[in-house]
Amino acid sequence: MTVYFDPRKANKPVEEMTEEEKNQELGKQAVQAIANLTLSPLVLMLVWNACIPGIFGLATLGYWSAMGLYIVSRILLRKYD
């Protein structure tokens, strides 16, 4: 059995979606946003603490410091599609 991604299904316009499909899409977006907001600062913290203190002698970051740095960088470096 072959499972593949059908690009035609992903490009379905919002007007043609049923209410259930709209709710599923909104749920996916919410889960992705929460996961991104939770995991991105964690990855930033781990990479920073593995590299920066040894190379430059700067302090290590905690999770909330990494969260603040992540938010500031998202504000300053936002890409507009």
C-alpha positions as a Python dict, from the first residue, in 0.01 Angstrom:
ca = {
    (1, 'M'): (0, 0, 0),
    (2, 'T'): (139, 339, -98),
    (3, 'V'): (64, 652, 98),
    (4, 'Y'): (150, 983, -63),
    (5, 'F'): (68, 1348, -26),
    (6, 'D'): (-195, 1472, -270),
    (7, 'P'): (-120, 1842, -339),
    (8, 'R'): (-464, 1899, -487),
    (9, 'K'): (-625, 1835, -150),
    (10, 'A'): (-401, 2089, 29),
    (11, 'N'): (-484, 2367, -218),
    (12, 'K'): (-859, 2347, -173),
    (13, 'P'): (-1007, 2700, -143),
    (14, 'V'): (-1169, 2797, 186),
    (15, 'E'): (-1501, 2858, 13),
    (16, 'E'): (-1521, 2494, -98),
    (17, 'M'): (-1439, 2348, 245),
    (18, 'T'): (-1707, 2197, 462),
    (19, 'E'): (-1749, 2314, 820),
    (20, 'E'): (-1572, 2003, 948),
    (21, 'E'): (-1274, 2060, 717),
    (22, 'K'): (-1253, 2423, 830),
    (23, 'N'): (-1251, 2312, 1194),
    (24, 'Q'): (-982, 2052, 1124),
    (25, 'E'): (-766, 2310, 945),
    (26, 'L'): (-809, 2556, 1231),
    (27, 'G'): (-718, 2283, 1479),
    (28, 'K'): (-404, 2195, 1283),
    (29, 'Q'): (-300, 2560, 1274),
    (30, 'A'): (-356, 2595, 1650),
    (31, 'V'): (-151, 2284, 1730),
    (32, 'Q'): (129, 2399, 1498),
    (33, 'A'): (136, 2744, 1659),
    (34, 'I'): (151, 2601, 2012),
    (35, 'A'): (419, 2349, 1917),
    (36, 'N'): (622, 2619, 1743),
    (37, 'L'): (594, 2854, 2040),
    (38, 'T'): (697, 2575, 2279),
    (39, 'L'): (970, 2394, 2086),
    (40, 'S'): (1150, 2679, 1909),
    (41, 'P'): (1277, 2845, 2231),
    (42, 'L'): (1380, 2502, 2361),
    (43, 'V'): (1588, 2436, 2049),
    (44, 'L'): (1732, 2789, 2068),
    (45, 'M'): (1828, 2732, 2432),
    (46, 'L'): (1996, 2398, 2361),
    (47, 'V'): (2193, 2528, 2062),
    (48, 'W'): (2294, 2846, 2245),
    (49, 'N'): (2409, 2657, 2554),
    (50, 'A'): (2604, 2407, 2343),
    (51, 'C'): (2792, 2666, 2138),
    (52, 'I'): (2797, 3024, 2263),
    (53, 'P'): (2936, 2989, 2621),
    (54, 'G'): (3231, 2782, 2498),
    (55, 'I'): (3313, 3003, 2200),
    (56, 'F'): (3249, 3354, 2333),
    (57, 'G'): (3234, 3303, 2710),
    (58, 'L'): (2880, 3440, 2739),
    (59, 'A'): (2625, 3320, 2991),
    (60, 'T'): (2398, 3023, 2934),
    (61, 'L'): (2026, 3073, 2869),
    (62, 'G'): (1730, 2938, 3060),
    (63, 'Y'): (1404, 2850, 2890),
    (64, 'W'): (1235, 3184, 2961),
    (65, 'S'): (1538, 3382, 2846),
    (66, 'A'): (1534, 3181, 2525),
    (67, 'M'): (1160, 3250, 2493),
    (68, 'G'): (1225, 3625, 2523),
    (69, 'L'): (1508, 3611, 2269),
    (70, 'Y'): (1288, 3410, 2033),
    (71, 'I'): (1000, 3659, 2059),
    (72, 'V'): (1229, 3959, 2003),
    (73, 'S'): (1387, 3792, 1701),
    (74, 'R'): (1042, 3709, 1557),
    (75, 'I'): (940, 4074, 1594),
    (76, 'L'): (1259, 4213, 1438),
    (77, 'L'): (1314, 3952, 1167),
    (78, 'R'): (959, 3872, 1059),
    (79, 'K'): (922, 3777, 695),
    (80, 'Y'): (609, 3892, 520),
    (81, 'D'): (464, 3651, 265),
}
